[in-house]
Amino acid sequence: MRHLLAMMSTLLLLSAFSAASNAVPRTAFVHLFEWQWDDIASECENFLGPKGFAAVQVSPPQKSVSGSQWWTRYQPVSYAIEGRSGSRAQFASMVSRCKAAGVDIYVDAVINHMAAWDRSFPEVPYGPNDFHNCTDDINYGDAWSIQNCDLVGLNDLKTESDYVRGKIADYMNDLIGLGVAGFRIDAAKHMPAADINAIKSRLNGNPYIFQEVIGAGGEPIQAADYTWVGDVTEFNFTNTIGHYFKLRGPLKEISNIGSWSGWLSSDNAITFVANHDNQRQNTDNTITHKDGSNANNMAHVFTLGWPYGYPKIMSSYDWSDHDQGPPAQGASSCGNGWLCEHRSRPIANMVGFRNNTAAYWGVTDYWDNGNHQMAWGRGGLGFVVLNMEGSNLNRSFQTGMPAGTYCDIIHGDFDYSAGTCSGPTITVDGSGNAAFNVYYRNAAAIHAGAKVGVPCPECGGNAGGETGGGSGGSSGGGSSAVDVSFTCHNGYTYWGQSVYVVGNTGELGSWDPAQARKLDPAAYPTWSGSVDMPANTDVEWKCLKREEANPAAGVEWQSGSNNQFNTSTNSSPTAAF
């Protein structure tokens, strides 16, 4: 079995934690898309390590063609470690700092092709004889064409060549020497699995390998053809999540996820709600931050709460067109175009849920209402209630958990060192029953590591607990309050309708319009008001119009992406309709 602290993709029906450590395993990783190396290092130290993330997938580090577009990173011109994210020295420092925080680095390895130049790359060096000579459009009904013709005009490497394999292995071993723990093999479908395995056999140590294979129905090359080499991206998962969390079918159907014909087994599957390609190219079927109804958060609650695969969380930036590259300013503070979805409380805290329930790789005490409400347990180690209906869910569930008071980690942060919760709690009685009141388009979750009054440092991301300082750190139960003054401009309303502030925290109603905080129209059409909030807390929020007497009527949301700020760096957030 793979080392539990590095990855959990082979977790299947585990019955005990690693005997080598009392700490819970790390079972999910994040793709910090287009982040700079220095910012990733800081994020590992201040957020990812304390929150229990296993690893970071980083953008391709090798030298590539010039240009601001994101896809230039996937057009290499050499294997030198230099580019938009930083220098070789900064890369090495990042790997070292992340490893010290308990977080591994996975490199997105572009080894199928080189850039669309002539077939000469003297810095490697590669010449014309190191490439296939098929410039025809790829015929996806023909395996030879898929694996020998140029992918969108990019020069296809002759990966069956001993020389080419050696150069690729040298590049990957260079990264391993810098401390890299694993690789995503980009465009693996366009290389025979035997070629990838031959390159893998030349690598030092035992790096983690997962391969990008988009297996479309009826094509000759499928994801299952690559599982003997390493784990594989399960695109059935992202497509299915998109379908059901856009409410195009009863949500309860996803309880069958992973069991349908043609799906990878859990121990081979990399699962994800979205990746950097399909969130731009397949938006109609992919859940992203642009979807309303808290869909992105709730899709991740399911992904991290359901025992299937090794989840990858997409953390991206806002874009207005397909080709748009990252914001000029680094992502260290989030905002300024950087979305930092991984910092959203429901997503970040569900990583802890997955870590603390990994010892029981199954589902117990399952319930659904026949439509868009689900609840399930994890063998007495955790319990999740997911409500994607249009009305609140008030119900008592058999959780199978020991009696006690637990932190609802969707709406509060648990301080593992102090045993305190910054948000609402849920009490389990002596029979294992608990009452849940879950807003519509929302969730609740509890786990054994977040029991109020029971400190459990080993249940968090490190011995120091989950409340470490720095940007993005959880507030913890004992943090001081901050008086935050919200302002919403252009709030034109009709009689009986008012402007409110609503967001991802309990203080802002957890995205429930009925629980939103009303603002004051003294400077109409500008509305403002103050809310006491925990210090050093990342907040997503929006201005909202609704009728005072009927919260479900006259609802108008501020358009665009969620507003974001940290309560310790901005006490006067402003937005407009």
C-alpha positions in Angstrom: 0.0 0.0 0.0 1.3 3.5 -0.9 2.5 5.6 2.0 -0.5 7.1 3.7 1.0 10.5 4.3 1.8 10.9 0.6 -1.4 9.8 -1.1 -4.6 7.8 -0.6 -5.5 6.8 -4.1 -5.2 3.1 -3.1 -7.3 3.4 0.0 -10.0 0.8 -0.3 -11.7 -0.8 2.7 -8.9 0.3 5.1 -9.5 -0.9 8.7 -6.7 0.9 10.5 -4.4 3.9 10.2 -0.7 3.5 9.5 1.1 1.8 12.4 4.0 4.2 11.9 2.0 7.3 13.0 -1.0 8.2 15.1 -1.6 11.2 12.8 -4.5 10.9 10.3 -3.5 10.3 6.7 -3.6 13.1 4.0 -6.1 12.1 1.4 -6.7 14.9 -1.1 -4.5 17.3 -3.1 -5.0 20.7 -4.8 -4.0 22.1 -8.2 -2.7 25.6 -7.7 -3.1 26.5 -11.3 -0.6 29.1 -12.6 0.6 30.0 -9.1 4.1 31.3 -8.6 6.6 29.1 -6.7 7.0 31.6 -3.8 3.3 31.9 -3.3 2.9 28.1 -3.3 5.6 27.8 -0.6 3.7 30.3 1.6 0.4 28.5 1.0 1.9 25.2 2.0 3.2 26.7 5.3 0.2 28.9 6.2 -2.8 26.9 4.9 -2.3 23.6 3.1 -0.1 22.0 5.7 -2.3 23.0 8.7 -5.5 21.9 6.8 -4.1 18.5 6.0 -3.7 18.6 2.2 -1.5 15.8 0.8 0.1 17.6 -2.1 0.0 20.4 -4.7 -0.1 19.9 -8.4 2.0 22.7 -9.9 1.9 24.1 -13.4 4.6 22.8 -15.9 7.9 24.2 -14.6 10.0 23.8 -17.8 10.9 26.5 -20.2 8.1 27.1 -22.7 7.1 29.5 -25.6 6.6 33.1 -24.8 3.1 34.5 -24.3 0.6 35.4 -21.6 -1.9 32.7 -22.4 -2.2 29.8 -19.9 -1.6 27.2 -22.6 1.9 28.5 -23.4 3.0 26.4 -20.4 2.1 23.3 -22.3 4.4 24.1 -25.2 7.9 23.3 -24.0 11.1 24.4 -25.7 13.5 22.8 -23.3 13.6 21.0 -19.9 15.3 23.9 -18.1 13.4 24.9 -14.9 12.5 28.5 -15.7 9.4 30.3 -16.6 6.4 32.4 -15.5 6.2 30.8 -12.0 9.8 31.6 -11.1 13.4 30.4 -11.3 15.0 27.0 -10.6 16.1 28.3 -7.2 12.6 29.4 -6.3 11.2 26.1 -7.4 13.7 24.2 -5.3 12.9 26.4 -2.3 9.2 25.8 -2.8 9.6 22.0 -2.8 11.6 22.1 0.3 9.3 24.4 2.2 6.2 22.5 1.2 7.8 19.2 2.2 8.6 20.7 5.6 4.9 21.6 6.0 3.9 18.0 5.2 2.8 18.8 1.6 4.2 17.0 -1.5 4.7 18.5 -4.9 3.4 16.9 -8.1 4.7 18.3 -11.3 2.5 18.6 -14.4 4.9 16.8 -16.8 4.6 17.7 -20.5 6.5 14.9 -22.1 4.3 13.9 -25.1 5.4 16.7 -27.3 7.4 19.9 -27.7 6.2 23.3 -29.0 4.9 23.9 -32.5 8.3 25.0 -33.9 10.3 23.3 -36.6 11.5 19.9 -35.3 14.7 21.3 -33.7 15.2 22.1 -30.0 18.9 22.6 -29.4 18.6 23.1 -25.7 17.6 19.5 -25.1 18.8 18.7 -27.8 16.1 17.2 -30.0 16.2 17.0 -33.8 13.9 15.9 -36.6 14.6 12.2 -36.0 13.2 12.5 -32.4 9.7 13.2 -33.6 6.9 11.4 -35.4 6.2 12.8 -38.8 2.4 12.8 -38.8 0.9 16.3 -39.3 -2.5 15.0 -40.2 -5.5 15.8 -38.0 -5.9 13.2 -35.3 -8.5 10.5 -36.1 -9.8 9.6 -32.6 -11.2 6.3 -34.0 -7.7 5.1 -34.8 -5.1 4.3 -32.0 -2.1 4.8 -34.3 -3.3 8.3 -35.2 -4.0 9.3 -31.6 -0.5 8.3 -30.5 1.6 9.3 -33.5 0.1 12.5 -35.0 0.8 16.0 -33.8 -1.7 17.1 -31.1 -3.1 20.5 -32.2 0.0 21.1 -34.2 2.5 20.4 -31.3 5.5 18.3 -32.3 4.9 14.7 -31.2 7.9 13.1 -29.6 9.0 9.6 -30.6 8.6 8.2 -27.1 9.4 4.7 -28.3 13.0 6.0 -28.9 15.6 5.0 -26.3 17.2 8.5 -26.7 13.9 10.4 -26.2 13.0 8.2 -23.2 16.4 9.0 -21.7 16.0 12.8 -22.2 12.5 12.7 -20.6 13.7 10.6 -17.7 16.7 13.0 -17.2 14.2 15.8 -16.9 12.0 14.0 -14.4 15.0 12.7 -12.4 16.2 16.3 -12.2 12.9 17.3 -10.6 13.0 14.2 -8.3 16.5 15.3 -7.2 14.9 18.7 -6.2 12.4 16.8 -4.0 9.4 16.4 -6.3 7.2 13.5 -5.1 5.0 12.8 -8.1 3.9 13.6 -11.6 0.8 14.2 -13.6 1.5 12.9 -17.1 -0.1 15.4 -19.5 -1.7 14.0 -22.7 -0.9 10.4 -21.6 -3.6 9.1 -24.0 -1.3 10.2 -26.9 1.5 7.9 -25.8 1.4 4.1 -25.5 1.2 3.0 -21.9 4.3 0.9 -22.5 6.3 4.0 -23.5 5.2 5.7 -20.2 6.1 2.7 -18.2 9.5 2.5 -19.9 10.2 6.1 -18.9 8.9 5.4 -15.4 11.3 2.5 -15.0 14.2 4.9 -15.4 13.1 7.2 -12.6 14.9 7.4 -9.3 13.0 6.3 -6.2 9.3 5.6 -6.5 7.5 8.8 -7.5 3.7 8.9 -7.6 2.4 8.8 -11.2 -1.1 9.7 -12.5 -2.0 10.0 -16.1 -4.4 12.2 -18.0 -6.5 10.0 -20.2 -9.8 11.2 -21.6 -11.5 8.0 -22.6 -14.5 8.8 -24.8 -17.1 6.2 -25.6 -16.3 4.1 -28.7 -12.7 5.2 -29.0 -9.9 2.5 -29.1 -7.9 4.0 -26.2 -9.5 4.0 -22.8 -8.4 5.1 -19.3 -8.4 1.5 -18.0 -5.5 0.7 -20.5 -3.2 2.8 -18.3 -4.0 1.6 -14.8 -1.1 -0.9 -14.8 1.3 2.0 -15.1 -0.2 4.3 -12.5 -3.4 6.1 -11.5 -5.6 7.7 -14.1 -7.9 10.8 -14.3 -11.5 9.7 -14.1 -13.3 12.0 -16.5 -16.6 10.1 -15.9 -16.5 11.6 -12.4 -16.3 15.3 -13.5 -19.0 14.8 -16.1 -21.3 13.1 -13.7 -20.8 15.7 -11.0 -21.6 18.4 -13.5 -24.8 16.7 -14.5 -26.2 16.1 -11.1 -25.0 19.3 -9.3 -26.6 21.3 -12.2 -29.7 19.4 -11.0 -30.3 17.8 -14.4 -31.3 14.6 -12.6 -32.1 13.4 -9.0 -29.0 14.1 -6.9 -29.5 10.7 -5.1 -28.3 8.9 -8.3 -24.7 9.9 -7.5 -24.8 7.4 -4.6 -24.0 4.8 -7.4 -20.9 6.7 -8.4 -18.0 4.5 -9.3 -20.1 1.4 -9.7 -21.3 2.1 -13.3 -19.8 0.2 -16.2 -16.7 1.7 -17.6 -15.6 3.5 -14.5 -12.2 3.0 -12.9 -11.9 1.3 -9.6 -11.5 3.6 -6.6 -7.8 2.7 -6.1 -6.9 3.8 -9.6 -9.1 6.9 -10.0 -8.1 10.6 -9.7 -11.4 12.4 -9.1 -12.1 16.1 -9.6 -15.1 18.5 -10.0 -13.2 20.5 -12.6 -9.8 20.8 -14.2 -8.1 23.7 -16.0 -9.3 22.4 -19.4 -12.9 21.5 -18.9 -13.7 24.6 -16.8 -12.9 26.6 -19.9 -13.8 24.2 -22.7 -16.8 22.4 -21.3 -18.5 24.9 -19.1 -22.0 23.7 -19.9 -21.2 20.3 -18.2 -18.6 21.4 -15.6 -19.2 22.9 -12.2 -17.1 26.0 -11.6 -17.2 29.2 -9.5 -19.5 30.6 -12.2 -22.3 28.3 -11.2 -24.7 29.6 -8.7 -26.6 28.0 -5.8 -23.4 27.2 -3.9 -22.9 24.4 -6.5 -19.1 24.4 -6.5 -18.9 24.1 -2.7 -21.5 21.4 -2.5 -20.0 19.4 -5.4 -16.7 19.4 -3.4 -18.5 18.4 -0.2 -19.7 15.3 -2.0 -16.4 14.6 -3.7 -14.5 14.8 -0.4 -17.1 13.1 1.6 -17.8 10.1 -0.6 -15.3 7.2 -0.5 -14.2 7.0 -4.1 -10.8 7.9 -5.7 -8.1 10.4 -4.8 -9.6 13.9 -5.1 -7.9 16.8 -6.7 -9.3 20.3 -6.0 -9.1 22.9 -8.7 -7.9 26.3 -7.5 -8.0 28.8 -10.3 -8.4 32.4 -11.3 -11.3 34.3 -12.9 -11.3 34.6 -16.7 -13.4 36.2 -19.4 -12.1 34.2 -22.3 -10.7 30.8 -22.9 -7.1 31.8 -23.5 -6.7 34.4 -20.7 -3.6 33.9 -18.6 -3.2 34.5 -14.8 -3.5 37.9 -13.2 -0.3 39.9 -13.1 -0.3 40.1 -9.3 0.6 36.9 -7.4 -1.9 34.7 -5.7 -0.4 35.0 -2.2 -3.2 37.2 -0.9 -6.0 35.8 -3.1 -8.4 38.3 -4.6 -7.3 40.5 -7.6 -8.7 37.8 -9.9 -7.4 34.8 -8.0 -10.3 32.7 -6.8 -8.6 30.4 -4.3 -11.5 27.9 -4.2 -9.5 25.6 -2.0 -9.7 28.1 0.8 -13.5 28.1 0.9 -14.4 26.8 4.3 -16.7 23.9 3.1 -13.9 22.6 0.7 -10.9 23.1 3.0 -12.6 21.6 6.0 -13.9 18.6 4.1 -10.3 17.7 3.4 -10.1 17.2 7.1 -13.3 15.2 7.1 -11.8 12.9 4.4 -8.6 12.5 6.3 -10.4 11.6 9.6 -12.8 9.1 8.0 -10.3 7.3 5.7 -10.0 4.3 8.1 -13.5 3.3 7.0 -13.6 3.2 3.2 -17.4 2.7 2.8 -20.8 4.2 3.4 -23.2 3.5 6.3 -26.6 4.9 7.4 -27.4 6.1 3.9 -30.5 8.1 3.3 -32.1 10.2 0.5 -35.5 11.8 -0.1 -35.7 10.4 -3.6 -34.5 13.6 -5.2 -31.9 16.2 -4.2 -31.3 15.5 -0.5 -28.8 12.9 0.7 -27.1 11.9 4.0 -24.5 9.2 4.7 -22.1 8.1 7.4 -18.6 6.8 7.3 -18.6 3.9 9.7 -19.1 6.0 12.8 -16.2 8.3 11.9 -18.2 11.0 10.2 -21.6 12.0 8.8 -22.6 14.3 5.9 -26.0 15.8 5.1 -26.3 17.4 1.6 -29.3 19.4 0.6 -29.6 20.7 -2.9 -33.4 21.2 -2.8 -35.0 24.6 -2.8 -36.2 24.3 0.8 -34.5 23.7 4.2 -34.0 20.2 5.6 -34.9 19.6 9.2 -34.5 15.9 10.2 -33.0 13.6 12.8 -30.5 11.0 11.4 -28.9 7.9 12.8 -25.2 8.8 12.4 -23.6 5.8 14.0 -21.2 8.1 15.8 -20.4 8.2 19.6 -22.4 10.5 21.8 -21.0 14.0 22.0 -21.0 17.5 20.6 -19.3 18.0 17.2 -18.3 21.0 15.1 -20.3 21.5 11.9 -17.2 21.9 9.8 -19.2 23.3 6.8 -20.0 26.4 8.8 -17.2 26.6 11.5 -13.5 25.9 11.9 -12.4 23.4 14.5 -9.3 24.1 16.6 -7.7 20.7 16.9 -5.4 21.8 19.7 -8.0 23.5 21.9 -11.0 21.3 21.0 -13.2 24.4 20.2 -15.4 25.3 17.3 -15.9 28.7 15.8 -19.3 27.9 14.4 -22.5 25.9 15.0 -22.3 22.5 16.6 -24.3 19.3 16.3 -25.1 17.0 19.2 -25.2 13.2 18.9 -27.2 11.4 21.6 -26.4 8.1 23.2 -28.2 6.2 20.5 -26.2 7.8 17.7 -29.0 10.1 16.6 -28.5 13.8 15.8 -30.9 16.6 14.6 -29.8 18.5 11.5 -31.1 21.8 10.2 -29.6 22.3 6.8 -30.4 25.3 4.6 -31.3 24.8 1.0 -28.4 24.4 -1.4 -26.2 23.7 1.6 -24.7 21.0 3.7 -23.6 20.0 7.2 -20.8 17.6 8.2 -19.3 16.3 11.4 -16.4 13.9 12.0 -14.7 12.1 15.0 -11.6 14.4 14.9 -13.7 17.5 15.5 -15.5 16.7 18.8 -16.0 19.8 20.9 -14.1 19.7 24.2 -11.8 16.9 23.0 -8.5 18.3 21.7 -7.0 16.1 19.0 -3.8 17.7 17.6 -3.0 14.5 15.6 -6.4 14.8 13.8 -5.4 18.1 12.1 -2.8 18.8 9.5 0.0 19.0 12.0 0.7 18.8 15.7 0.1 22.5 16.0 -3.5 22.1 15.0 -5.6 23.7 12.3 -5.5 27.2 13.5 -2.0 28.2 12.3 -1.5 31.9 11.5 -0.7 33.5 8.2 -2.9 34.2 5.2 -5.9 31.9 5.0 -5.4 30.3 8.4 -8.6 29.2 10.3 -9.9 31.5 12.9 -10.3 28.9 15.6 -12.7 29.0 18.5 -10.9 31.5 20.6 -10.1 34.2 17.9 -11.1 37.8 18.5 -14.0 39.4 16.6 -13.6 42.1 13.9 -16.1 44.8 13.1 -16.6 44.5 9.3 -18.4 47.3 7.5 -20.1 46.1 4.3 -21.2 48.6 1.5 -23.4 47.8 -1.5 -23.7 50.5 -4.2 -26.5 51.0 -6.8 -29.0 49.2 -4.5 -32.2 50.4 -6.2 -35.2 48.7 -4.7 -39.0 48.7 -4.8 -41.3 49.1 -1.7 -40.9 46.2 0.6 -37.6 45.1 -0.9 -34.2 45.7 0.8 -30.5 45.1 0.3 -28.7 42.4 2.3 -25.2 41.0 2.6 -24.9 37.2 2.3 -21.8 34.9 2.2 -20.1 31.7 3.1 -19.9 32.2 6.9 -22.5 31.7 9.6 -22.4 35.4 10.4 -23.5 36.1 6.8 -26.1 33.4 6.6 -24.1 30.7 4.8 -25.5 31.8 1.5 -29.1 31.5 2.7 -31.0 34.6 1.6 -33.4 34.1 4.5 -30.5 34.4 6.9 -28.7 37.3 5.2 -27.9 40.5 7.1 -29.9 43.5 6.2 -28.1 46.7 5.4 -29.0 50.4 6.2 -30.3 52.6 3.3 -29.3 55.9 5.0 -27.3 56.9 1.9 -29.8 55.3 -0.7 -29.1 53.8 -3.2 -26.0 53.0 -1.2 -26.6 50.5 1.6 -24.2 49.7 4.4 -23.9 48.0 7.8 -21.5 46.3 10.2 -21.2 42.6 11.1 -19.0 41.2 13.9 -16.8 38.4 12.3 -13.9 36.2 13.4 -10.4 37.6 12.8 -8.2 36.2 10.1 -11.0 34.5 8.2 -11.4 34.3 4.5 -14.8 35.5 3.4 -16.8 35.2 0.1 -19.8 37.4 -0.1 -22.3 39.2 -2.3 -24.9 41.9 -2.2 -28.4 40.6 -2.3 -31.9 42.1 -2.8 -35.0 40.4 -1.4 -38.3 41.3 0.1 -38.3 41.8 3.9 -41.6 39.9 4.5 -40.9 37.0 2.2 -37.2 36.1 1.8 -37.9 33.9 -1.2 -39.5 36.8 -3.2 -37.8 39.6 -5.1 -34.4 37.9 -4.9 -31.7 39.6 -7.0 -28.1 38.6 -6.6 -25.1 40.8 -7.4 -23.8 39.6 -10.7 -20.3 38.2 -11.3 -18.0 36.2 -9.1 -18.1 36.2 -5.4 -16.4 39.1 -3.6 -13.5 37.9 -1.5 -11.5 39.3 1.4 -9.8 38.4 4.7 -11.2 40.0 7.9 -7.7 40.8 9.1 -6.7 42.7 6.0 -10.0 44.4 4.9 -12.6 45.7 7.3 -14.6 47.8 4.8 -15.4 45.6 1.8 -17.4 47.2 -1.0 -19.4 45.9 -4.0 -22.2 47.1 -6.3 -25.1 45.8 -8.3 
